[in-house]
């Protein structure tokens, strides 16, 4: 059991605001790690002995060192097709596969395009531990869609560090579905170094019981006419807590770039808590940056309207949450996956 | 096409008087120095003990690990108490000529005649002039310097002094608690409406020194007040320090507007603390213009403790070369049906750094509350910097909360539109920047709005190429 200090923001603010990092106590950081075998992949996913663990940010040294020294699954995906190539990596946690330390490297070659789904599932009630890296190199004129789905149970710990490097005219669209984990801690860093590079991040999170989400997204715009869009929609029930830290950093030279960040949190319980830090950092004159953040409960008028059509309060709430998430779910091409996510929303809000 | 927007013309503010004083304490910060300040000010015993305890807290607390770099601040090089060569006066005629001339240049006596109900003027560590209109005295309004208040209203001061802003809040509040001197005390009795503003002006003339004035305002139930604070100093080569403290108590159904035009010199570290406790159905409005200082860390705070309490913050910062202005606002919703509106703007130019840093905290008991935050930053060149760092903590579902921020340059489309209506490019840009600052200037009394517009003095040149 150990205490962890994770997910530092790129710029600190007052310690009294309790948002510069997240401190977790009594986390069981596994030392003896056996193989993780319950994995389903498409044929283009290669298992390798090790991947690069050097990250600009990442969740923190303890967890990154664990991946460096003790990973039990290192995967490499090379997207080298000009048609949209679909890739699946599905980790299914169970009694014999309850610890996953993974490092996934994705290389998207010049002018290539692909869709990659990475799923983390637990079907049982067992406590699981996941600590992973996903690192993407998006080369010139490439276009990749990444869908990361965390459907772990609410007893598990989920730690993930994501990093992207975008060359000229590269496009990376991320959809992150973050539902699982007693603690789900995400660090996301995007280096938009190429001119006209574009990164879109669409995230939905859903918390219940005592779940804690700490989400730290950092985008550094360096290329001319680079573009970042962050859209984060969430709902918190019971005693769930969410920290969202979103940073858009216009570096010198990123002329004509644009950055937008939009965060919305539905509070479904008077015990749920939402903490947000939407940062705009700017050292370039000719840019446009916007952020908007809002929170509140579901409108009584909307609930009343739905209930007047014969739905119970719980069903009405589910409908409103799904409606809010719908725009992001629509960006997922796989109907089967969308149905699975919708089923999880219904189940988790029961 | 390139716009040139001048920095603030500081000619008036930078005229310095000879460093003459009645007493200047030696530089540094030791219990002996604190005791000497207490002796010089004839403090009551409780205040002497308070100062010494605050010094202990100061020594225990760390410098902030965030915000601008404060490493150049060396307290062993700062004299924390400088008594000017005059006592407190009730007539400008009795104020020594060089000091009076300073305030004349700043327009204080003239403003007093034209638009104020009372004026306090502090020079270095002590208040040198204080007066208030007779009718307010008759209504029981108290407006005096803190030293007089400590002597004449000891219970009222002891009950409120550094209770709203406790010395443990941060290192520079603890410093203030140890070395405070001067400042204003205002008490507005129940149901008294002070229709014309009161103003205190703080001038620091002495080099390598600090100003630590304490402002304590109590607006009793059903009463109202507009208080204006102005501050400036001439520029020196070495660092000066301002670590004032403003404590505001706005009781049930009362209203207070606190306006500040801050124009410290560019060698000043402005590490000021301002906080208001707002009662049931009371209103607290802040209007803040921040133009001076080398480094500023200033985050006024409203604690909405009473049901139905409201607060509004309207602020603008203008950072030019060598300036790092880290300003913002904090609000805590701590009761039902409370509301807050924040409207913050900043302009960065010539390598200046503007940061908007804020906290919105809505506690579990703040059911049915509303909070709206808007901040806009204008970058006037590519060597400046502008950051927005807002923290929003929501602990109840019965809340309507929204925050939005924008960052960017003057829109070419807007310039084009205005020019198509017959304005020159220069006039178009001037109109846009004045329009940007308008939400703040319209909240100020007209004389101060004119001063602020003069501060944002525009000079535009260039051609469309």
Interface residues (C-beta under 8 A of the other chain):
Chain A: X11 X12 X13 X14 X15 X17 X18 X19 X20 X250 X252 X255 X265 X267 X268 X269 X270 X272 X273 X274 X275 X276 X277 X278 X279 X280 X281 X282 X283 X284 X285 X286 X287 X288 X289 X290 X291 X292 X293 X294 X295 X296 X297
Chain B: X64 X65 X66 X67 X357 X359 X364 X367 X377 X379 X380 X381 X382 X384 X385 X386 X387 X388 X389 X390 X391 X392 X393 X394 X395 X396 X397 X398 X399 X400 X401 X402 X403 X404 X405 X406 X407 X408 X409
